[in-house]
Amino acid sequence: MANMDQHPQKPKGNGAVEHYDAVVIGAGFGGLYALHYLREMGLSVRVYDGAAGVGGTWWWNRYPGARVDFPGGPFYCYTFSEELVQEWDWAETQPDQPAVLAYLDYVADRFNLRRDIQLETWVHDACYDEDRQRWMIETSAGARVSTQFLICAVGTLSAAYKPDIPGIDDFAGESYHSGRWPHKPVSFAGKRVGVIGTGSSGVQAIPEIASEAAHLTVFQRTPQYTIPARNRPIDPEVIRQARENWAAIRAKMNASPSGSLFEVSDRSALDDLPEQRQKLFEELWQKGGLHLLFGSYADIVTDKDANRTLANFLEGKIRQIVRDPKIAEKLMPNYYVGTKRQILDNGYYETFNRENVALVDLREDPILKITPAGVCTERGEHPLDMLVLATGFDAISGALLRLNPKGRGGISLKEKWSKRFDTYLGLAIADFPNLFLIHGPGSPSVLFNMPLGAELESAWIGDCVRYLREHGLGAIEPTSDAEKSWDQEVAEIANRTLFPLTDSWYTGANIPGKPRQFCVHLAGPRYFQRISEIAASDYKGFVLEKKIPATD
Ligand code: NAP
């Protein structure tokens, strides 16, 4: 698989080594807060990010239509600073990419973070030096850096995936990946545009592109269920209440399965009569957002029959909205609804009623190759001026594997994770002492409120570092046994749901050859309770090493 972020290494500097207590890789939600937390503890910290600005995923994913797909505004942001909550005004229920990026820029200034962040700098190499209990890293800027702690806040959806379609680099027109969208304005006006991919990125971008382009061809391999986001201005009363009751709201989000304020139902979909279900589904569909999935019935993603009730409802909506029954059938999904990342859209199905939009069903008419002039499928060529790849990411483990740190005895992460993405708590890896992950495999990551999860994990890591320092310890590393039992715990929880039954990026099925493993801990609040208990038990499951006196 092509790495879309290959950057030449600059010549090495004068050989001098920079020293820090902690290096953080990534300046998104996770990395920014880790920097703040560790710096407040008195550590010297350096953050590196390959992007030219802070923001992580919100810096890269600036394709048209990019918006938060979680309850947004005052609920998809940092919670650690009450002042910040009072100061920042969110305008919409599903903020768009510029709004989230503006917020993160504000945070970087507000907490004076930039002085410790080095942008446009990729970490090329990271090796653990057992004798010094430190990581040695090399950056694309040619620097050599020594740090006791290495915190990988590299993002779960940051290693953009460009599929190996024959001729993909031969296309002569404009070509963009949704996750590497250019910073200059992109005009679709008067152009014949093709979009490959109908996940969240494709579904968000397609209505926007269709409204401007001369013609849009959507190349769909797997149809998806999507729910209207119904983005709207935030009710000022919601903001007022969020500000007035911040501590209580934060506690409520921490205790909820998804880290949000959704009222979770405890009823089975099968307890209601069909007309009662239909009424509830319709009400929640009209409300928009994730209410339909989280707020309807408790067993939508755990019981196949309950799942079918919602699937029937959504399939009915597709037939109702899409005027051409043949196109409606092509858009009909075939998986357990909710077990792929639930997409929120802004007029996606309606887009297929437009005269200037065509749908190519790749299951019956596969892509053969891409030529300089367009996309060739079995049934012919689709001439294009612009190609948009909304083909997703090597999710959760991909960015860590591209970093490929070398741990104890020189073992590389690629070797360690050649078959399974084992971690302990999603936070640490056996044989990789003093390396911490934010949103790593085995943490709640993408199925919990991500900014909130990043805060809680960063704080856990910071508190662990404090513990080591207070106890004269130089290194911490989980045991392999602890990893194995964590792996089992993650799998046991997942196996009570329908998630592992679906091919999705949650299971690694979107990347050819990737080991299949469901890598998300599905019990958010219990997860955060467990990691606190482990910290309180003097880090059960970890090996703690005495500090080796410094030799440099
Ligand atoms: P994705 O969900 O993985 O979707 C990728 C799409 O590309 C799929 O439709 C896939 O088809 C298609 N594809 C991949 N390789 C292909 C090939 N060789 N030929 C044809 N089609 C191919 O990726 P994404 O849409 O970028 O979304 C990833 C995740 O990012 C989301 O699930 C979400 O968590 C996050 N995201 C969030 C937001 C937000 O609103 N906050 C917005 C965008 C993305 P198959 O399904 O058949 O593989």
Residues whose N, C-alpha, C, O or C-beta is under 5 A from the ligand:
A	BS01	NAP	R67 V68 D69 L157 P163 I196 G197 T198 G199 S200 S201 G202 R221 T222 R341 A390 T391 G392 F393 W505 N510
